[in-house]
Amino acid sequence: MFIPYTLVRYSNPWPYFVRSTYDIQPKPLTFVLIHGSWADTSFWDEIAAELRQLGHTVYVPEYAGHGADPNKAVTHAMITKSVVDYIVSHNLHNIVLVGHSFGGTVVQKVAEQIPDRIRRMVFWNAFVLKDGESLADEFPPAGREMFIQLRKSSPDDTIRLPFPVFRENFANTASFEFASHMYHNLPTEPAAPLFERLDLKKFYTLTTPRSYVNLTEDTAIPPQADSAYGWHPHMSIRLGLFRYIQGVGDHFSTAKTDPRSVAFRIYEAARD
């Protein structure tokens, strides 16, 4: 018997689901969400709430040099240790480890240390570095030089994003008023981890399933015609075999203006 598929909108479990007349419920998952630069755990508040409302378990660890931590003299290894310690101390297993932006590099290093606890890695417009590479190596030349100069002018080795950069590359789909509001609350970012070259040899031996979520209006790393920079396929293809999920939105403001859509894309990336 042929069972037609129809587009239905409903509040539980997911909007935008294409489903049959069979009552298929999403399997509850355990998410660990890792934020990126110029952010803290509050970046995830609305997305985490959407995932929890739909029956998933969500953890949002803060890491060294961010949030309430006053020490900005941190290393990438210290950041990674914060997340590993959080996962181990909470006795978490079978997790979906999600990294946004800089958080992708944290996912890479955390996965090296506790691969047996990770069900799947999800990179959301996130950096996927090559072995021996730094995040700064992935900036186009003009952007890299800008960050070098901002770092040199900083009294505490942190970087504050200039508003025009934030508005045009991080919150490009937001209204000017909302972008300005977000920028007012933006912290400075420890510079050193952005320039550290990471040993990722072990990461590239892992067989942990992985996914890449790409919001197509995200220009935090402006794409180039020759694909020398940008998120997809420049970063994503480094994952080898991976699931690709595409959505609409920018790098920063969409997490606040359309968290349900982002949560849905993350779930699509994470489910079996």
HELIX and SHEET records of a PDB file:
HELIX    1   1 THR A   41  TRP A   44  5                                   4    
HELIX    2   2 ASP A   45  GLN A   53  1                                   9    
HELIX    3   3 HIS A   76  SER A   89  1                                  14    
HELIX    4   4 GLY A  103  GLN A  113  1                                  11    
HELIX    5   5 PRO A  115  ARG A  117  5                                   3    
HELIX    6   6 LEU A  135  GLU A  138  5                                   4    
HELIX    7   7 PRO A  141  LYS A  152  1                                  12    
HELIX    8   8 PHE A  163  VAL A  165  1                                   3    
HELIX    9   9 PHE A  166  PHE A  170  3                                   5    
HELIX   10  10 PHE A  176  HIS A  184  1                                   9    
HELIX   11  11 ALA A  192  PHE A  195  1                                   4    
HELIX   12  12 PHE A  203  THR A  205  5                                   3    
HELIX   13  13 SER A  236  LEU A  239  5                                   4    
HELIX   14  14 THR A  254  THR A  257  1                                   4    
HELIX   15  15 PRO A  259  ALA A  270  1                                  12    
SHEET    1   A 2 THR A   6  LEU A   7  0                                        
SHEET    2   A 2 VAL A  18  ARG A  19 -1                                        
SHEET    1   B 6 THR A  57  TYR A  59  0                                        
SHEET    2   B 6 THR A  30  ILE A  34  1                                        
SHEET    3   B 6 ILE A  95  HIS A 100  1                                        
SHEET    4   B 6 ILE A 118  TRP A 124  1                                        
SHEET    5   B 6 ARG A 210  LEU A 215  1                                        
SHEET    6   B 6 ARG A 243  GLY A 247  1                                        
SHEET    1   C 2 THR A 158  ILE A 159  0                                        
SHEET    2   C 2 GLU A 189  PRO A 190 -1                                        
END                                                                             
